[in-house]
């Protein structure tokens, strides 16, 4: 949380929180795959891919104003 608050000093709250939420979702999925052998199906993988693309779009294109 300290690191998140430090990032919010230079980035807008929306971009920071969207990135944080996306990273947490992906990290939780990776832990499920590695630790609990939960193999995701194709729609789940597509959804995770779209989350990654969305976070990248927010971070790379969101600052072009």
KEFI-190668 format. One record per atom (N, C-alpha, C, CB): residue in three letters; atom name; residue number from 1; x, y, z. Coordinates in steps of 0.001 Angstrom, whole numbers, always signed. Glycine has a CB too. Layout:
BEGIN
<resn=ALA, name=CA, resi=NUM, X=X, Y=Y, Z=Z>
...
! end
This chain:
BEGIN
<resn=UNK, name=N, resi=1, X=+816, Y=-1185, Z=+0>
<resn=UNK, name=CA, resi=1, X=+0, Y=+0, Z=+0>
<resn=UNK, name=C, resi=1, X=+870, Y=+1264, Z=+0>
<resn=UNK, name=CB, resi=1, X=-934, Y=-10, Z=+1202>
<resn=UNK, name=N, resi=2, X=+2007, Y=+1177, Z=+663>
<resn=UNK, name=CA, resi=2, X=+2899, Y=+2337, Z=+659>
<resn=UNK, name=C, resi=2, X=+3367, Y=+2637, Z=-759>
<resn=UNK, name=CB, resi=2, X=+4112, Y=+2098, Z=+1584>
<resn=UNK, name=N, resi=3, X=+3766, Y=+1589, Z=-1483>
<resn=UNK, name=CA, resi=3, X=+4229, Y=+1785, Z=-2864>
<resn=UNK, name=C, resi=3, X=+3109, Y=+2329, Z=-3734>
<resn=UNK, name=CB, resi=3, X=+4758, Y=+466, Z=-3452>
<resn=UNK, name=N, resi=4, X=+1890, Y=+1832, Z=-3531>
<resn=UNK, name=CA, resi=4, X=+746, Y=+2320, Z=-4294>
<resn=UNK, name=C, resi=4, X=+516, Y=+3810, Z=-4020>
<resn=UNK, name=CB, resi=4, X=-519, Y=+1507, Z=-3947>
<resn=UNK, name=N, resi=5, X=+637, Y=+4215, Z=-2786>
<resn=UNK, name=CA, resi=5, X=+440, Y=+5631, Z=-2465>
<resn=UNK, name=C, resi=5, X=+1554, Y=+6494, Z=-3061>
<resn=UNK, name=CB, resi=5, X=+380, Y=+5828, Z=-943>
<resn=UNK, name=N, resi=6, X=+2750, Y=+5955, Z=-3177>
<resn=UNK, name=CA, resi=6, X=+3842, Y=+6711, Z=-3784>
<resn=UNK, name=C, resi=6, X=+3608, Y=+6895, Z=-5281>
<resn=UNK, name=CB, resi=6, X=+5184, Y=+6005, Z=-3539>
<resn=UNK, name=N, resi=7, X=+3073, Y=+5867, Z=-5929>
<resn=UNK, name=CA, resi=7, X=+2783, Y=+5963, Z=-7355>
<resn=UNK, name=C, resi=7, X=+1687, Y=+6997, Z=-7606>
<resn=UNK, name=CB, resi=7, X=+2365, Y=+4589, Z=-7917>
<resn=UNK, name=N, resi=8, X=+720, Y=+7077, Z=-6690>
<resn=UNK, name=CA, resi=8, X=-395, Y=+8018, Z=-6860>
<resn=UNK, name=C, resi=8, X=+49, Y=+9477, Z=-6777>
<resn=UNK, name=CB, resi=8, X=-1458, Y=+7753, Z=-5810>
<resn=UNK, name=N, resi=9, X=+1248, Y=+9720, Z=-6319>
<resn=UNK, name=CA, resi=9, X=+1755, Y=+11090, Z=-6290>
<resn=UNK, name=C, resi=9, X=+2071, Y=+11598, Z=-7692>
<resn=UNK, name=CB, resi=9, X=+2999, Y=+11175, Z=-5414>
<resn=UNK, name=N, resi=10, X=+2346, Y=+10668, Z=-8617>
<resn=UNK, name=CA, resi=10, X=+2714, Y=+11100, Z=-9970>
<resn=UNK, name=C, resi=10, X=+1728, Y=+10656, Z=-11044>
<resn=UNK, name=CB, resi=10, X=+4075, Y=+10578, Z=-10310>
<resn=UNK, name=N, resi=11, X=+865, Y=+9697, Z=-10761>
<resn=UNK, name=CA, resi=11, X=-125, Y=+9225, Z=-11730>
<resn=UNK, name=C, resi=11, X=-1530, Y=+9460, Z=-11198>
<resn=UNK, name=CB, resi=11, X=+85, Y=+7730, Z=-12048>
<resn=UNK, name=N, resi=12, X=-2488, Y=+9629, Z=-12090>
<resn=UNK, name=CA, resi=12, X=-3872, Y=+9781, Z=-11634>
<resn=UNK, name=C, resi=12, X=-4376, Y=+8526, Z=-10921>
<resn=UNK, name=CB, resi=12, X=-4782, Y=+10106, Z=-12818>
<resn=UNK, name=N, resi=13, X=-5322, Y=+8709, Z=-10036>
<resn=UNK, name=CA, resi=13, X=-5852, Y=+7611, Z=-9226>
<resn=UNK, name=C, resi=13, X=-6457, Y=+6521, Z=-10100>
<resn=UNK, name=CB, resi=13, X=-6900, Y=+8133, Z=-8245>
<resn=UNK, name=N, resi=14, X=-7186, Y=+6887, Z=-11138>
<resn=UNK, name=CA, resi=14, X=-7831, Y=+5897, Z=-11999>
<resn=UNK, name=C, resi=14, X=-6835, Y=+4976, Z=-12681>
<resn=UNK, name=CB, resi=14, X=-8667, Y=+6589, Z=-13041>
<resn=UNK, name=N, resi=15, X=-5786, Y=+5550, Z=-13214>
<resn=UNK, name=CA, resi=15, X=-4759, Y=+4745, Z=-13886>
<resn=UNK, name=C, resi=15, X=-4039, Y=+3860, Z=-12876>
<resn=UNK, name=CB, resi=15, X=-3745, Y=+5653, Z=-14623>
<resn=UNK, name=N, resi=16, X=-3716, Y=+4410, Z=-11732>
<resn=UNK, name=CA, resi=16, X=-3011, Y=+3645, Z=-10709>
<resn=UNK, name=C, resi=16, X=-3851, Y=+2471, Z=-10219>
<resn=UNK, name=CB, resi=16, X=-2638, Y=+4547, Z=-9536>
<resn=UNK, name=N, resi=17, X=-5115, Y=+2722, Z=-9915>
<resn=UNK, name=CA, resi=17, X=-5959, Y=+1663, Z=-9383>
<resn=UNK, name=C, resi=17, X=-6265, Y=+606, Z=-10435>
<resn=UNK, name=CB, resi=17, X=-7250, Y=+2245, Z=-8844>
<resn=UNK, name=N, resi=18, X=-6474, Y=+1016, Z=-11683>
<resn=UNK, name=CA, resi=18, X=-6725, Y=+44, Z=-12746>
<resn=UNK, name=C, resi=18, X=-5513, Y=-871, Z=-12937>
<resn=UNK, name=CB, resi=18, X=-7065, Y=+765, Z=-14067>
<resn=UNK, name=N, resi=19, X=-4335, Y=-299, Z=-12902>
<resn=UNK, name=CA, resi=19, X=-3117, Y=-1101, Z=-13032>
<resn=UNK, name=C, resi=19, X=-2958, Y=-2041, Z=-11854>
<resn=UNK, name=CB, resi=19, X=-1890, Y=-200, Z=-13151>
<resn=UNK, name=N, resi=20, X=-3191, Y=-1547, Z=-10661>
<resn=UNK, name=CA, resi=20, X=-3073, Y=-2364, Z=-9449>
<resn=UNK, name=C, resi=20, X=-4063, Y=-3524, Z=-9477>
<resn=UNK, name=CB, resi=20, X=-3302, Y=-1504, Z=-8195>
<resn=UNK, name=N, resi=21, X=-5296, Y=-3243, Z=-9847>
<resn=UNK, name=CA, resi=21, X=-6323, Y=-4287, Z=-9887>
<resn=UNK, name=C, resi=21, X=-5979, Y=-5336, Z=-10931>
<resn=UNK, name=CB, resi=21, X=-7702, Y=-3681, Z=-10182>
<resn=UNK, name=N, resi=22, X=-5543, Y=-4902, Z=-12102>
<resn=UNK, name=CA, resi=22, X=-5174, Y=-5849, Z=-13155>
<resn=UNK, name=C, resi=22, X=-4009, Y=-6730, Z=-12753>
<resn=UNK, name=CB, resi=22, X=-4831, Y=-5110, Z=-14424>
<resn=UNK, name=N, resi=23, X=-3004, Y=-6127, Z=-12143>
<resn=UNK, name=CA, resi=23, X=-1840, Y=-6903, Z=-11701>
<resn=UNK, name=C, resi=23, X=-2236, Y=-7903, Z=-10620>
<resn=UNK, name=CB, resi=23, X=-733, Y=-5969, Z=-11178>
<resn=UNK, name=N, resi=24, X=-3119, Y=-7511, Z=-9710>
<resn=UNK, name=CA, resi=24, X=-3573, Y=-8423, Z=-8656>
<resn=UNK, name=C, resi=24, X=-4369, Y=-9594, Z=-9228>
<resn=UNK, name=CB, resi=24, X=-4425, Y=-7668, Z=-7634>
<resn=UNK, name=N, resi=25, X=-5205, Y=-9343, Z=-10221>
<resn=UNK, name=CA, resi=25, X=-5977, Y=-10418, Z=-10845>
<resn=UNK, name=C, resi=25, X=-5051, Y=-11409, Z=-11531>
<resn=UNK, name=CB, resi=25, X=-6986, Y=-9847, Z=-11853>
<resn=UNK, name=N, resi=26, X=-4088, Y=-10908, Z=-12276>
<resn=UNK, name=CA, resi=26, X=-3149, Y=-11786, Z=-12970>
<resn=UNK, name=C, resi=26, X=-2306, Y=-12561, Z=-11961>
<resn=UNK, name=CB, resi=26, X=-2242, Y=-10974, Z=-13916>
<resn=UNK, name=N, resi=27, X=-1827, Y=-11911, Z=-10919>
<resn=UNK, name=CA, resi=27, X=-1006, Y=-12586, Z=-9906>
<resn=UNK, name=C, resi=27, X=-1799, Y=-13677, Z=-9194>
<resn=UNK, name=CB, resi=27, X=-474, Y=-11570, Z=-8882>
<resn=UNK, name=N, resi=28, X=-3054, Y=-13415, Z=-8882>
<resn=UNK, name=CA, resi=28, X=-3893, Y=-14418, Z=-8237>
<resn=UNK, name=C, resi=28, X=-4096, Y=-15621, Z=-9153>
<resn=UNK, name=CB, resi=28, X=-5248, Y=-13813, Z=-7845>
<resn=UNK, name=N, resi=29, X=-4283, Y=-15379, Z=-10421>
<resn=UNK, name=CA, resi=29, X=-4450, Y=-16470, Z=-11381>
<resn=UNK, name=C, resi=29, X=-3178, Y=-17300, Z=-11500>
<resn=UNK, name=CB, resi=29, X=-4843, Y=-15917, Z=-12752>
<resn=UNK, name=N, resi=30, X=-2035, Y=-16632, Z=-11534>
<resn=UNK, name=CA, resi=30, X=-757, Y=-17354, Z=-11626>
<resn=UNK, name=C, resi=30, X=-529, Y=-18208, Z=-10383>
<resn=UNK, name=CB, resi=30, X=+416, Y=-16364, Z=-11811>
<resn=UNK, name=N, resi=31, X=-851, Y=-17687, Z=-9205>
<resn=UNK, name=CA, resi=31, X=-717, Y=-18469, Z=-7973>
<resn=UNK, name=C, resi=31, X=-1639, Y=-19687, Z=-8029>
<resn=UNK, name=CB, resi=31, X=-1043, Y=-17598, Z=-6728>
<resn=UNK, name=N, resi=32, X=-2855, Y=-19518, Z=-8517>
<resn=UNK, name=CA, resi=32, X=-3780, Y=-20640, Z=-8652>
<resn=UNK, name=C, resi=32, X=-3254, Y=-21700, Z=-9592>
<resn=UNK, name=CB, resi=32, X=-5120, Y=-20156, Z=-9135>
<resn=UNK, name=N, resi=33, X=-2617, Y=-21269, Z=-10682>
<resn=UNK, name=CA, resi=33, X=-2055, Y=-22223, Z=-11644>
<resn=UNK, name=C, resi=33, X=-882, Y=-22975, Z=-11034>
<resn=UNK, name=CB, resi=33, X=-1609, Y=-21503, Z=-12925>
<resn=UNK, name=N, resi=34, X=+29, Y=-22263, Z=-10393>
<resn=UNK, name=CA, resi=34, X=+1254, Y=-22880, Z=-9870>
<resn=UNK, name=C, resi=34, X=+991, Y=-23679, Z=-8601>
<resn=UNK, name=CB, resi=34, X=+2303, Y=-21812, Z=-9594>
<resn=UNK, name=N, resi=35, X=+328, Y=-23078, Z=-7640>
<resn=UNK, name=CA, resi=35, X=+185, Y=-23708, Z=-6326>
<resn=UNK, name=C, resi=35, X=-940, Y=-24744, Z=-6272>
<resn=UNK, name=CB, resi=35, X=-61, Y=-22649, Z=-5282>
<resn=UNK, name=N, resi=36, X=-2059, Y=-24476, Z=-6943>
<resn=UNK, name=CA, resi=36, X=-3225, Y=-25336, Z=-6808>
<resn=UNK, name=C, resi=36, X=-3555, Y=-26133, Z=-8066>
<resn=UNK, name=CB, resi=36, X=-4401, Y=-24513, Z=-6428>
<resn=UNK, name=N, resi=37, X=-2678, Y=-26068, Z=-9086>
<resn=UNK, name=CA, resi=37, X=-2883, Y=-26808, Z=-10338>
<resn=UNK, name=C, resi=37, X=-4241, Y=-26521, Z=-10967>
<resn=UNK, name=CB, resi=37, X=-2746, Y=-28300, Z=-10089>
<resn=UNK, name=N, resi=38, X=-4701, Y=-25294, Z=-10886>
<resn=UNK, name=CA, resi=38, X=-5964, Y=-24899, Z=-11500>
<resn=UNK, name=C, resi=38, X=-5675, Y=-24429, Z=-12916>
<resn=UNK, name=CB, resi=38, X=-6679, Y=-23783, Z=-10670>
<resn=UNK, name=N, resi=39, X=-5907, Y=-25308, Z=-13862>
<resn=UNK, name=CA, resi=39, X=-5632, Y=-24981, Z=-15248>
<resn=UNK, name=C, resi=39, X=-6827, Y=-24213, Z=-15821>
<resn=UNK, name=CB, resi=39, X=-5341, Y=-26269, Z=-16076>
<resn=UNK, name=N, resi=40, X=-6615, Y=-22970, Z=-16265>
<resn=UNK, name=CA, resi=40, X=-7733, Y=-22186, Z=-16799>
<resn=UNK, name=C, resi=40, X=-8150, Y=-22678, Z=-18180>
<resn=UNK, name=CB, resi=40, X=-7359, Y=-20704, Z=-16865>
<resn=UNK, name=N, resi=41, X=-9439, Y=-22523, Z=-18482>
<resn=UNK, name=CA, resi=41, X=-9928, Y=-22902, Z=-19808>
<resn=UNK, name=C, resi=41, X=-9704, Y=-21749, Z=-20788>
<resn=UNK, name=CB, resi=41, X=-11434, Y=-23289, Z=-19751>
<resn=UNK, name=N, resi=42, X=-10091, Y=-21956, Z=-22036>
<resn=UNK, name=CA, resi=42, X=-9826, Y=-20967, Z=-23083>
<resn=UNK, name=C, resi=42, X=-10516, Y=-19621, Z=-22805>
<resn=UNK, name=CB, resi=42, X=-10285, Y=-21512, Z=-24433>
<resn=UNK, name=N, resi=43, X=-11811, Y=-19586, Z=-22434>
<resn=UNK, name=CA, resi=43, X=-12414, Y=-18275, Z=-22150>
<resn=UNK, name=C, resi=43, X=-11713, Y=-17538, Z=-21003>
<resn=UNK, name=CB, resi=43, X=-13889, Y=-18449, Z=-21815>
<resn=UNK, name=N, resi=44, X=-11247, Y=-18261, Z=-20014>
<resn=UNK, name=CA, resi=44, X=-10521, Y=-17635, Z=-18905>
<resn=UNK, name=C, resi=44, X=-9207, Y=-17038, Z=-19392>
<resn=UNK, name=CB, resi=44, X=-10255, Y=-18658, Z=-17786>
<resn=UNK, name=N, resi=45, X=-8493, Y=-17772, Z=-20230>
<resn=UNK, name=CA, resi=45, X=-7222, Y=-17268, Z=-20764>
<resn=UNK, name=C, resi=45, X=-7448, Y=-16026, Z=-21629>
<resn=UNK, name=CB, resi=45, X=-6511, Y=-18362, Z=-21586>
<resn=UNK, name=N, resi=46, X=-8526, Y=-16035, Z=-22414>
<resn=UNK, name=CA, resi=46, X=-8850, Y=-14861, Z=-23240>
<resn=UNK, name=C, resi=46, X=-9156, Y=-13671, Z=-22334>
<resn=UNK, name=CB, resi=46, X=-10062, Y=-15157, Z=-24185>
<resn=UNK, name=N, resi=47, X=-9914, Y=-13892, Z=-21278>
<resn=UNK, name=CA, resi=47, X=-10233, Y=-12819, Z=-20344>
<resn=UNK, name=C, resi=47, X=-8998, Y=-12250, Z=-19673>
<resn=UNK, name=CB, resi=47, X=-11192, Y=-13314, Z=-19298>
<resn=UNK, name=N, resi=48, X=-8091, Y=-13122, Z=-19243>
<resn=UNK, name=CA, resi=48, X=-6849, Y=-12655, Z=-18628>
<resn=UNK, name=C, resi=48, X=-5994, Y=-11873, Z=-19626>
<resn=UNK, name=CB, resi=48, X=-6054, Y=-13841, Z=-18073>
<resn=UNK, name=N, resi=49, X=-5976, Y=-12349, Z=-20858>
<resn=UNK, name=CA, resi=49, X=-5237, Y=-11636, Z=-21904>
<resn=UNK, name=C, resi=49, X=-5822, Y=-10239, Z=-22118>
<resn=UNK, name=CB, resi=49, X=-5264, Y=-12434, Z=-23228>
<resn=UNK, name=N, resi=50, X=-7152, Y=-10142, Z=-22126>
<resn=UNK, name=CA, resi=50, X=-7789, Y=-8842, Z=-22306>
<resn=UNK, name=C, resi=50, X=-7509, Y=-7910, Z=-21129>
<resn=UNK, name=CB, resi=50, X=-9293, Y=-9015, Z=-22486>
<resn=UNK, name=N, resi=51, X=-7402, Y=-8465, Z=-19930>
<resn=UNK, name=CA, resi=51, X=-7042, Y=-7645, Z=-18770>
<resn=UNK, name=C, resi=51, X=-5642, Y=-7073, Z=-18948>
<resn=UNK, name=CB, resi=51, X=-7123, Y=-8472, Z=-17466>
<resn=UNK, name=N, resi=52, X=-4702, Y=-7912, Z=-19392>
<resn=UNK, name=CA, resi=52, X=-3328, Y=-7452, Z=-19615>
<resn=UNK, name=C, resi=52, X=-3304, Y=-6367, Z=-20687>
<resn=UNK, name=CB, resi=52, X=-2413, Y=-8633, Z=-20025>
<resn=UNK, name=N, resi=53, X=-4038, Y=-6591, Z=-21782>
<resn=UNK, name=CA, resi=53, X=-4081, Y=-5596, Z=-22855>
<resn=UNK, name=C, resi=53, X=-4701, Y=-4293, Z=-22345>
<resn=UNK, name=CB, resi=53, X=-4881, Y=-6135, Z=-24066>
<resn=UNK, name=N, resi=54, X=-5751, Y=-4389, Z=-21541>
<resn=UNK, name=CA, resi=54, X=-6386, Y=-3202, Z=-20993>
<resn=UNK, name=C, resi=54, X=-5465, Y=-2407, Z=-20093>
<resn=UNK, name=CB, resi=54, X=-7615, Y=-3584, Z=-20237>
<resn=UNK, name=N, resi=55, X=-4734, Y=-3098, Z=-19235>
<resn=UNK, name=CA, resi=55, X=-3791, Y=-2406, Z=-18340>
<resn=UNK, name=C, resi=55, X=-2686, Y=-1746, Z=-19160>
<resn=UNK, name=CB, resi=55, X=-3179, Y=-3398, Z=-17306>
<resn=UNK, name=N, resi=56, X=-2198, Y=-2439, Z=-20173>
<resn=UNK, name=CA, resi=56, X=-1163, Y=-1836, Z=-21020>
<resn=UNK, name=C, resi=56, X=-1696, Y=-614, Z=-21758>
<resn=UNK, name=CB, resi=56, X=-630, Y=-2863, Z=-22026>
<resn=UNK, name=N, resi=57, X=-2919, Y=-702, Z=-22261>
<resn=UNK, name=CA, resi=57, X=-3505, Y=+448, Z=-22961>
<resn=UNK, name=C, resi=57, X=-3664, Y=+1636, Z=-22030>
<resn=UNK, name=CB, resi=57, X=-4859, Y=+76, Z=-23562>
<resn=UNK, name=N, resi=58, X=-4115, Y=+1373, Z=-20811>
<resn=UNK, name=CA, resi=58, X=-4281, Y=+2467, Z=-19856>
<resn=UNK, name=C, resi=58, X=-2946, Y=+3114, Z=-19541>
<resn=UNK, name=CB, resi=58, X=-4937, Y=+1966, Z=-18570>
<resn=UNK, name=N, resi=59, X=-1924, Y=+2305, Z=-19339>
<resn=UNK, name=CA, resi=59, X=-620, Y=+2855, Z=-18962>
<resn=UNK, name=C, resi=59, X=+102, Y=+3524, Z=-20126>
<resn=UNK, name=CB, resi=59, X=+251, Y=+1763, Z=-18395>
<resn=UNK, name=N, resi=60, X=-5, Y=+2950, Z=-21306>
<resn=UNK, name=CA, resi=60, X=+753, Y=+3501, Z=-22437>
<resn=UNK, name=C, resi=60, X=-19, Y=+4595, Z=-23175>
<resn=UNK, name=CB, resi=60, X=+1117, Y=+2386, Z=-23412>
<resn=UNK, name=N, resi=61, X=-1315, Y=+4425, Z=-23331>
<resn=UNK, name=CA, resi=61, X=-2088, Y=+5394, Z=-24111>
<resn=UNK, name=C, resi=61, X=-2849, Y=+6377, Z=-23244>
<resn=UNK, name=CB, resi=61, X=-3053, Y=+4676, Z=-25010>
<resn=UNK, name=N, resi=62, X=-2986, Y=+6079, Z=-21967>
<resn=UNK, name=CA, resi=62, X=-3751, Y=+6950, Z=-21082>
<resn=UNK, name=C, resi=62, X=-3074, Y=+8268, Z=-20780>
<resn=UNK, name=CB, resi=62, X=-4026, Y=+6249, Z=-19810>
<resn=UNK, name=N, resi=63, X=-1797, Y=+8361, Z=-21038>
<resn=UNK, name=CA, resi=63, X=-1068, Y=+9580, Z=-20720>
<resn=UNK, name=C, resi=63, X=-814, Y=+10440, Z=-21951>
<resn=UNK, name=CB, resi=63, X=+242, Y=+9237, Z=-20060>
<resn=UNK, name=N, resi=64, X=-1490, Y=+10151, Z=-23056>
<resn=UNK, name=CA, resi=64, X=-1274, Y=+10900, Z=-24283>
<resn=UNK, name=C, resi=64, X=-2151, Y=+12138, Z=-24412>
<resn=UNK, name=CB, resi=64, X=-1506, Y=+10014, Z=-25448>
<resn=UNK, name=N, resi=65, X=-2725, Y=+12624, Z=-23322>
<resn=UNK, name=CA, resi=65, X=-3615, Y=+13761, Z=-23426>
<resn=UNK, name=C, resi=65, X=-2869, Y=+15039, Z=-23586>
<resn=UNK, name=CB, resi=65, X=-4496, Y=+13844, Z=-22240>
! end
